[in-house]
Amino acid sequence: MPSQTVAELQAEADKAQRNLKAAQDAAAAEAKVKAEPRAPQVVISDLLEAIVMRLGNRPELKLLLTELKAAAHIEEPAPAAHA
């Protein structure tokens, strides 16, 4: 009889997927920072966007962030194509 249930194995797999995604995101962010210097307002915009997402992607905060980006003339990056 197996020592782990299917639910336990699925939970471990889900956790591993989340850890992998976090590591990939961190690596991509580090590569982006090293690739080219960015204007301070772009860095602040990215920081605020990360904070908004951490807080649960609240619509009122996204609206404020969109307004800030428009006022600072910061363009949204094109969505990345997934292979």
Biopython code that builds the backbone (N, CA, C, O; Angstrom):
import numpy as np
from Bio.PDB.StructureBuilder import StructureBuilder

atoms = [
    (1, "MET", "N", (0.847, -1.184, 0.000)),
    (1, "MET", "CA", (0.000, 0.000, 0.000)),
    (1, "MET", "C", (0.886, 1.239, 0.000)),
    (1, "MET", "O", (1.810, 1.329, 0.808)),
    (2, "PRO", "N", (0.625, 2.200, -0.891)),
    (2, "PRO", "CA", (1.462, 3.406, -0.957)),
    (2, "PRO", "C", (1.345, 4.218, 0.334)),
    (2, "PRO", "O", (0.310, 4.236, 1.000)),
    (3, "SER", "N", (2.447, 4.883, 0.654)),
    (3, "SER", "CA", (2.462, 5.665, 1.893)),
    (3, "SER", "C", (1.847, 7.054, 1.695)),
    (3, "SER", "O", (1.504, 7.715, 2.674)),
    (4, "GLN", "N", (1.703, 7.509, 0.440)),
    (4, "GLN", "CA", (1.116, 8.822, 0.169)),
    (4, "GLN", "C", (-0.160, 8.653, -0.652)),
    (4, "GLN", "O", (-0.256, 7.786, -1.521)),
    (5, "THR", "N", (-1.123, 9.499, -0.352)),
    (5, "THR", "CA", (-2.360, 9.470, -1.119)),
    (5, "THR", "C", (-2.187, 10.306, -2.384)),
    (5, "THR", "O", (-1.227, 11.064, -2.526)),
    (6, "VAL", "N", (-3.119, 10.149, -3.277)),
    (6, "VAL", "CA", (-3.094, 10.925, -4.519)),
    (6, "VAL", "C", (-3.188, 12.411, -4.208)),
    (6, "VAL", "O", (-2.523, 13.223, -4.851)),
    (7, "ALA", "N", (-4.001, 12.771, -3.235)),
    (7, "ALA", "CA", (-4.158, 14.180, -2.866)),
    (7, "ALA", "C", (-2.843, 14.755, -2.343)),
    (7, "ALA", "O", (-2.497, 15.893, -2.663)),
    (8, "GLU", "N", (-2.112, 13.987, -1.549)),
    (8, "GLU", "CA", (-0.833, 14.445, -1.028)),
    (8, "GLU", "C", (0.185, 14.622, -2.147)),
    (8, "GLU", "O", (0.934, 15.598, -2.169)),
    (9, "LEU", "N", (0.204, 13.671, -3.073)),
    (9, "LEU", "CA", (1.110, 13.777, -4.213)),
    (9, "LEU", "C", (0.754, 14.977, -5.084)),
    (9, "LEU", "O", (1.643, 15.671, -5.577)),
    (10, "GLN", "N", (-0.541, 15.227, -5.276)),
    (10, "GLN", "CA", (-0.975, 16.365, -6.070)),
    (10, "GLN", "C", (-0.582, 17.667, -5.388)),
    (10, "GLN", "O", (-0.158, 18.614, -6.050)),
    (11, "ALA", "N", (-0.723, 17.718, -4.063)),
    (11, "ALA", "CA", (-0.344, 18.923, -3.319)),
    (11, "ALA", "C", (1.152, 19.185, -3.453)),
    (11, "ALA", "O", (1.569, 20.332, -3.607)),
    (12, "GLU", "N", (1.950, 18.144, -3.395)),
    (12, "GLU", "CA", (3.402, 18.297, -3.574)),
    (12, "GLU", "C", (3.734, 18.764, -4.981)),
    (12, "GLU", "O", (4.603, 19.615, -5.168)),
    (13, "ALA", "N", (3.053, 18.217, -5.962)),
    (13, "ALA", "CA", (3.286, 18.617, -7.356)),
    (13, "ALA", "C", (2.887, 20.081, -7.563)),
    (13, "ALA", "O", (3.589, 20.831, -8.241)),
    (14, "ASP", "N", (1.767, 20.475, -6.981)),
    (14, "ASP", "CA", (1.333, 21.871, -7.096)),
    (14, "ASP", "C", (2.339, 22.813, -6.445)),
    (14, "ASP", "O", (2.649, 23.873, -6.989)),
    (15, "LYS", "N", (2.842, 22.423, -5.288)),
    (15, "LYS", "CA", (3.834, 23.243, -4.591)),
    (15, "LYS", "C", (5.107, 23.357, -5.426)),
    (15, "LYS", "O", (5.694, 24.434, -5.524)),
    (16, "ALA", "N", (5.529, 22.258, -6.020)),
    (16, "ALA", "CA", (6.726, 22.282, -6.865)),
    (16, "ALA", "C", (6.516, 23.181, -8.073)),
    (16, "ALA", "O", (7.430, 23.900, -8.477)),
    (17, "GLN", "N", (5.317, 23.148, -8.654)),
    (17, "GLN", "CA", (5.008, 24.012, -9.800)),
    (17, "GLN", "C", (5.065, 25.482, -9.391)),
    (17, "GLN", "O", (5.606, 26.311, -10.123)),
    (18, "ARG", "N", (4.507, 25.810, -8.217)),
    (18, "ARG", "CA", (4.542, 27.198, -7.735)),
    (18, "ARG", "C", (5.979, 27.647, -7.489)),
    (18, "ARG", "O", (6.352, 28.770, -7.827)),
    (19, "ASN", "N", (6.787, 26.760, -6.897)),
    (19, "ASN", "CA", (8.193, 27.097, -6.649)),
    (19, "ASN", "C", (8.949, 27.308, -7.952)),
    (19, "ASN", "O", (9.764, 28.224, -8.058)),
    (20, "LEU", "N", (8.682, 26.469, -8.939)),
    (20, "LEU", "CA", (9.323, 26.606, -10.243)),
    (20, "LEU", "C", (8.921, 27.926, -10.887)),
    (20, "LEU", "O", (9.775, 28.639, -11.414)),
    (21, "LYS", "N", (7.644, 28.260, -10.853)),
    (21, "LYS", "CA", (7.166, 29.511, -11.447)),
    (21, "LYS", "C", (7.807, 30.709, -10.754)),
    (21, "LYS", "O", (8.216, 31.663, -11.414)),
    (22, "ALA", "N", (7.897, 30.662, -9.421)),
    (22, "ALA", "CA", (8.518, 31.765, -8.675)),
    (22, "ALA", "C", (9.986, 31.915, -9.050)),
    (22, "ALA", "O", (10.478, 33.032, -9.210)),
    (23, "ALA", "N", (10.687, 30.790, -9.190)),
    (23, "ALA", "CA", (12.103, 30.838, -9.561)),
    (23, "ALA", "C", (12.273, 31.373, -10.979)),
    (23, "ALA", "O", (13.189, 32.150, -11.244)),
    (24, "GLN", "N", (11.400, 30.963, -11.883)),
    (24, "GLN", "CA", (11.468, 31.459, -13.261)),
    (24, "GLN", "C", (11.181, 32.955, -13.314)),
    (24, "GLN", "O", (11.850, 33.692, -14.039)),
    (25, "ASP", "N", (10.197, 33.402, -12.555)),
    (25, "ASP", "CA", (9.871, 34.831, -12.515)),
    (25, "ASP", "C", (11.031, 35.642, -11.947)),
    (25, "ASP", "O", (11.353, 36.718, -12.450)),
    (26, "ALA", "N", (11.658, 35.113, -10.891)),
    (26, "ALA", "CA", (12.792, 35.810, -10.281)),
    (26, "ALA", "C", (13.964, 35.890, -11.254)),
    (26, "ALA", "O", (14.621, 36.926, -11.360)),
    (27, "ALA", "N", (14.222, 34.801, -11.960)),
    (27, "ALA", "CA", (15.312, 34.791, -12.931)),
    (27, "ALA", "C", (15.034, 35.764, -14.077)),
    (27, "ALA", "O", (15.935, 36.466, -14.537)),
    (28, "ALA", "N", (13.793, 35.801, -14.529)),
    (28, "ALA", "CA", (13.432, 36.723, -15.610)),
    (28, "ALA", "C", (13.561, 38.174, -15.154)),
    (28, "ALA", "O", (14.037, 39.026, -15.904)),
    (29, "ALA", "N", (13.140, 38.449, -13.933)),
    (29, "ALA", "CA", (13.249, 39.813, -13.401)),
    (29, "ALA", "C", (14.713, 40.217, -13.266)),
    (29, "ALA", "O", (15.078, 41.346, -13.593)),
    (30, "GLU", "N", (15.542, 39.310, -12.791)),
    (30, "GLU", "CA", (16.974, 39.606, -12.647)),
    (30, "GLU", "C", (17.618, 39.853, -14.010)),
    (30, "GLU", "O", (18.425, 40.769, -14.165)),
    (31, "ALA", "N", (17.260, 39.037, -14.988)),
    (31, "ALA", "CA", (17.812, 39.212, -16.334)),
    (31, "ALA", "C", (17.373, 40.542, -16.924)),
    (31, "ALA", "O", (18.146, 41.212, -17.609)),
    (32, "LYS", "N", (16.124, 40.924, -16.657)),
    (32, "LYS", "CA", (15.610, 42.194, -17.175)),
    (32, "LYS", "C", (16.360, 43.368, -16.560)),
    (32, "LYS", "O", (16.690, 44.329, -17.256)),
    (33, "VAL", "N", (16.628, 43.294, -15.265)),
    (33, "VAL", "CA", (17.346, 44.370, -14.585)),
    (33, "VAL", "C", (18.773, 44.481, -15.119)),
    (33, "VAL", "O", (19.287, 45.584, -15.303)),
    (34, "LYS", "N", (19.402, 43.348, -15.363)),
    (34, "LYS", "CA", (20.784, 43.351, -15.847)),
    (34, "LYS", "C", (20.885, 43.748, -17.318)),
    (34, "LYS", "O", (21.931, 44.220, -17.762)),
    (35, "ALA", "N", (19.809, 43.561, -18.073)),
    (35, "ALA", "CA", (19.847, 43.780, -19.515)),
    (35, "ALA", "C", (20.034, 45.251, -19.884)),
    (35, "ALA", "O", (20.822, 45.575, -20.772)),
    (36, "GLU", "N", (19.328, 46.116, -19.221)),
    (36, "GLU", "CA", (19.402, 47.528, -19.600)),
    (36, "GLU", "C", (18.978, 48.400, -18.427)),
    (36, "GLU", "O", (18.102, 48.020, -17.651)),
    (37, "PRO", "N", (19.596, 49.562, -18.299)),
    (37, "PRO", "CA", (19.162, 50.474, -17.236)),
    (37, "PRO", "C", (17.779, 51.037, -17.579)),
    (37, "PRO", "O", (17.482, 51.324, -18.739)),
    (38, "ARG", "N", (16.965, 51.185, -16.575)),
    (38, "ARG", "CA", (15.612, 51.702, -16.804)),
    (38, "ARG", "C", (15.429, 53.021, -16.069)),
    (38, "ARG", "O", (16.098, 53.299, -15.074)),
    (39, "ALA", "N", (14.527, 53.809, -16.574)),
    (39, "ALA", "CA", (14.218, 55.095, -15.947)),
    (39, "ALA", "C", (13.596, 54.853, -14.576)),
    (39, "ALA", "O", (12.896, 53.860, -14.377)),
    (40, "PRO", "N", (13.847, 55.750, -13.637)),
    (40, "PRO", "CA", (13.295, 55.564, -12.285)),
    (40, "PRO", "C", (11.769, 55.396, -12.271)),
    (40, "PRO", "O", (11.246, 54.591, -11.500)),
    (41, "GLN", "N", (11.055, 56.143, -13.111)),
    (41, "GLN", "CA", (9.605, 56.008, -13.105)),
    (41, "GLN", "C", (9.148, 54.634, -13.594)),
    (41, "GLN", "O", (8.095, 54.149, -13.181)),
    (42, "VAL", "N", (9.929, 54.007, -14.467)),
    (42, "VAL", "CA", (9.595, 52.663, -14.924)),
    (42, "VAL", "C", (9.816, 51.667, -13.789)),
    (42, "VAL", "O", (9.004, 50.763, -13.588)),
    (43, "VAL", "N", (10.895, 51.825, -13.057)),
    (43, "VAL", "CA", (11.182, 50.953, -11.923)),
    (43, "VAL", "C", (10.084, 51.094, -10.863)),
    (43, "VAL", "O", (9.598, 50.098, -10.327)),
    (44, "ILE", "N", (9.702, 52.329, -10.570)),
    (44, "ILE", "CA", (8.644, 52.568, -9.589)),
    (44, "ILE", "C", (7.325, 51.961, -10.066)),
    (44, "ILE", "O", (6.588, 51.367, -9.278)),
    (45, "SER", "N", (7.036, 52.113, -11.341)),
    (45, "SER", "CA", (5.822, 51.534, -11.906)),
    (45, "SER", "C", (5.823, 50.013, -11.748)),
    (45, "SER", "O", (4.814, 49.430, -11.351)),
    (46, "ASP", "N", (6.943, 49.375, -12.054)),
    (46, "ASP", "CA", (7.039, 47.922, -11.913)),
    (46, "ASP", "C", (6.898, 47.493, -10.455)),
    (46, "ASP", "O", (6.258, 46.483, -10.160)),
    (47, "LEU", "N", (7.495, 48.259, -9.545)),
    (47, "LEU", "CA", (7.385, 47.967, -8.120)),
    (47, "LEU", "C", (5.926, 48.053, -7.677)),
    (47, "LEU", "O", (5.425, 47.154, -7.001)),
    (48, "LEU", "N", (5.253, 49.123, -8.053)),
    (48, "LEU", "CA", (3.855, 49.283, -7.668)),
    (48, "LEU", "C", (2.973, 48.200, -8.273)),
    (48, "LEU", "O", (2.035, 47.728, -7.632)),
    (49, "GLU", "N", (3.272, 47.808, -9.503)),
    (49, "GLU", "CA", (2.504, 46.742, -10.140)),
    (49, "GLU", "C", (2.677, 45.425, -9.380)),
    (49, "GLU", "O", (1.711, 44.686, -9.192)),
    (50, "ALA", "N", (3.896, 45.134, -8.947)),
    (50, "ALA", "CA", (4.142, 43.919, -8.163)),
    (50, "ALA", "C", (3.388, 43.977, -6.837)),
    (50, "ALA", "O", (2.839, 42.970, -6.391)),
    (51, "ILE", "N", (3.360, 45.143, -6.210)),
    (51, "ILE", "CA", (2.631, 45.302, -4.949)),
    (51, "ILE", "C", (1.135, 45.093, -5.165)),
    (51, "ILE", "O", (0.481, 44.411, -4.377)),
    (52, "VAL", "N", (0.599, 45.673, -6.223)),
    (52, "VAL", "CA", (-0.828, 45.511, -6.531)),
    (52, "VAL", "C", (-1.156, 44.030, -6.721)),
    (52, "VAL", "O", (-2.164, 43.548, -6.203)),
    (53, "MET", "N", (-0.325, 43.315, -7.450)),
    (53, "MET", "CA", (-0.574, 41.894, -7.679)),
    (53, "MET", "C", (-0.494, 41.104, -6.370)),
    (53, "MET", "O", (-1.294, 40.195, -6.151)),
    (54, "ARG", "N", (0.454, 41.436, -5.505)),
    (54, "ARG", "CA", (0.587, 40.754, -4.210)),
    (54, "ARG", "C", (-0.630, 40.993, -3.326)),
    (54, "ARG", "O", (-1.010, 40.130, -2.535)),
    (55, "LEU", "N", (-1.240, 42.170, -3.462)),
    (55, "LEU", "CA", (-2.401, 42.508, -2.641)),
    (55, "LEU", "C", (-3.697, 41.906, -3.175)),
    (55, "LEU", "O", (-4.776, 42.182, -2.650)),
    (56, "GLY", "N", (-3.597, 41.109, -4.186)),
    (56, "GLY", "CA", (-4.778, 40.426, -4.689)),
    (56, "GLY", "C", (-5.351, 41.036, -5.940)),
    (56, "GLY", "O", (-6.508, 40.792, -6.284)),
    (57, "ASN", "N", (-4.546, 41.835, -6.631)),
    (57, "ASN", "CA", (-4.968, 42.384, -7.921)),
    (57, "ASN", "C", (-6.289, 43.139, -7.793)),
    (57, "ASN", "O", (-7.240, 42.872, -8.528)),
    (58, "ARG", "N", (-6.337, 44.068, -6.869)),
    (58, "ARG", "CA", (-7.557, 44.831, -6.612)),
    (58, "ARG", "C", (-7.815, 45.830, -7.739)),
    (58, "ARG", "O", (-6.910, 46.563, -8.138)),
    (59, "PRO", "N", (-9.044, 45.860, -8.252)),
    (59, "PRO", "CA", (-9.361, 46.726, -9.400)),
    (59, "PRO", "C", (-9.065, 48.198, -9.166)),
    (59, "PRO", "O", (-8.575, 48.874, -10.071)),
    (60, "GLU", "N", (-9.355, 48.717, -7.962)),
    (60, "GLU", "CA", (-9.125, 50.138, -7.712)),
    (60, "GLU", "C", (-7.634, 50.471, -7.744)),
    (60, "GLU", "O", (-7.249, 51.557, -8.177)),
    (61, "LEU", "N", (-6.802, 49.548, -7.289)),
    (61, "LEU", "CA", (-5.357, 49.772, -7.335)),
    (61, "LEU", "C", (-4.832, 49.652, -8.766)),
    (61, "LEU", "O", (-3.947, 50.408, -9.166)),
    (62, "LYS", "N", (-5.371, 48.709, -9.536)),
    (62, "LYS", "CA", (-4.973, 48.582, -10.943)),
    (62, "LYS", "C", (-5.341, 49.850, -11.710)),
    (62, "LYS", "O", (-4.584, 50.298, -12.571)),
    (63, "LEU", "N", (-6.494, 50.421, -11.400)),
    (63, "LEU", "CA", (-6.921, 51.657, -12.066)),
    (63, "LEU", "C", (-5.953, 52.796, -11.750)),
    (63, "LEU", "O", (-5.565, 53.551, -12.641)),
    (64, "LEU", "N", (-5.568, 52.916, -10.482)),
    (64, "LEU", "CA", (-4.603, 53.948, -10.102)),
    (64, "LEU", "C", (-3.258, 53.732, -10.793)),
    (64, "LEU", "O", (-2.621, 54.689, -11.233)),
    (65, "LEU", "N", (-2.832, 52.486, -10.885)),
    (65, "LEU", "CA", (-1.569, 52.172, -11.547)),
    (65, "LEU", "C", (-1.642, 52.515, -13.037)),
    (65, "LEU", "O", (-0.688, 53.055, -13.596)),
    (66, "THR", "N", (-2.753, 52.207, -13.669)),
    (66, "THR", "CA", (-2.940, 52.546, -15.081)),
    (66, "THR", "C", (-2.899, 54.060, -15.276)),
    (66, "THR", "O", (-2.308, 54.560, -16.233)),
    (67, "GLU", "N", (-3.529, 54.770, -14.362)),
    (67, "GLU", "CA", (-3.516, 56.238, -14.424)),
    (67, "GLU", "C", (-2.092, 56.783, -14.249)),
    (67, "GLU", "O", (-1.688, 57.708, -14.954)),
    (68, "LEU", "N", (-1.349, 56.214, -13.323)),
    (68, "LEU", "CA", (0.035, 56.629, -13.103)),
    (68, "LEU", "C", (0.884, 56.388, -14.352)),
    (68, "LEU", "O", (1.659, 57.253, -14.760)),
    (69, "LYS", "N", (0.734, 55.215, -14.950)),
    (69, "LYS", "CA", (1.509, 54.896, -16.146)),
    (69, "LYS", "C", (1.165, 55.841, -17.291)),
    (69, "LYS", "O", (2.046, 56.257, -18.043)),
    (70, "ALA", "N", (-0.104, 56.178, -17.422)),
    (70, "ALA", "CA", (-0.511, 57.102, -18.481)),
    (70, "ALA", "C", (0.079, 58.487, -18.235)),
    (70, "ALA", "O", (0.559, 59.131, -19.167)),
    (71, "ALA", "N", (0.047, 58.942, -17.003)),
    (71, "ALA", "CA", (0.583, 60.261, -16.673)),
    (71, "ALA", "C", (2.096, 60.321, -16.865)),
    (71, "ALA", "O", (2.637, 61.363, -17.237)),
    (72, "ALA", "N", (2.778, 59.203, -16.612)),
    (72, "ALA", "CA", (4.231, 59.163, -16.748)),
    (72, "ALA", "C", (4.658, 58.734, -18.152)),
    (72, "ALA", "O", (5.852, 58.640, -18.438)),
    (73, "HIS", "N", (3.674, 58.470, -19.037)),
    (73, "HIS", "CA", (3.948, 58.040, -20.417)),
    (73, "HIS", "C", (4.757, 56.747, -20.438)),
    (73, "HIS", "O", (5.712, 56.611, -21.204)),
    (74, "ILE", "N", (4.367, 55.808, -19.595)),
    (74, "ILE", "CA", (5.009, 54.494, -19.549)),
    (74, "ILE", "C", (4.139, 53.531, -20.334)),
    (74, "ILE", "O", (2.956, 53.355, -20.041)),
    (75, "GLU", "N", (4.743, 52.912, -21.337)),
    (75, "GLU", "CA", (3.990, 51.971, -22.169)),
    (75, "GLU", "C", (3.978, 50.600, -21.519)),
    (75, "GLU", "O", (4.947, 50.173, -20.891)),
    (76, "GLU", "N", (2.845, 49.922, -21.689)),
    (76, "GLU", "CA", (2.736, 48.551, -21.212)),
    (76, "GLU", "C", (3.560, 47.652, -22.123)),
    (76, "GLU", "O", (3.517, 47.817, -23.342)),
    (77, "PRO", "N", (4.314, 46.698, -21.561)),
    (77, "PRO", "CA", (5.058, 45.769, -22.414)),
    (77, "PRO", "C", (4.115, 44.847, -23.165)),
    (77, "PRO", "O", (3.034, 44.512, -22.680)),
    (78, "ALA", "N", (4.528, 44.450, -24.329)),
    (78, "ALA", "CA", (3.717, 43.516, -25.112)),
    (78, "ALA", "C", (3.687, 42.163, -24.395)),
    (78, "ALA", "O", (4.690, 41.762, -23.803)),
    (79, "PRO", "N", (2.558, 41.458, -24.438)),
    (79, "PRO", "CA", (2.508, 40.148, -23.769)),
    (79, "PRO", "C", (3.511, 39.185, -24.396)),
    (79, "PRO", "O", (3.703, 39.160, -25.612)),
    (80, "ALA", "N", (4.134, 38.408, -23.548)),
    (80, "ALA", "CA", (5.132, 37.439, -24.025)),
    (80, "ALA", "C", (4.425, 36.267, -24.682)),
    (80, "ALA", "O", (3.404, 35.786, -24.191)),
    (81, "ALA", "N", (4.969, 35.824, -25.773)),
    (81, "ALA", "CA", (4.408, 34.655, -26.471)),
    (81, "ALA", "C", (4.905, 33.391, -25.787)),
    (81, "ALA", "O", (6.095, 33.250, -25.504)),
    (82, "HIS", "N", (3.997, 32.492, -25.531)),
    (82, "HIS", "CA", (4.366, 31.220, -24.893)),
    (82, "HIS", "C", (4.560, 30.165, -25.965)),
    (82, "HIS", "O", (3.763, 30.030, -26.894)),
    (83, "ALA", "N", (5.636, 29.428, -25.806)),
    (83, "ALA", "CA", (5.924, 28.385, -26.803)),
    (83, "ALA", "C", (5.179, 27.129, -26.508)),
    (83, "ALA", "O", (5.304, 26.151, -27.244)),
]
sb = StructureBuilder()
sb.init_structure("model")
sb.init_model(0)
sb.init_chain("A")
sb.init_seg("    ")
for serial, (resi, resn, name, xyz) in enumerate(atoms, 1):
    if name == "N":
        sb.init_residue(resn, " ", resi, " ")
    sb.init_atom(name, np.array(xyz, "f"), 0.0, 1.0, " ", f" {name:<3s}", serial, name[0])
structure = sb.get_structure()
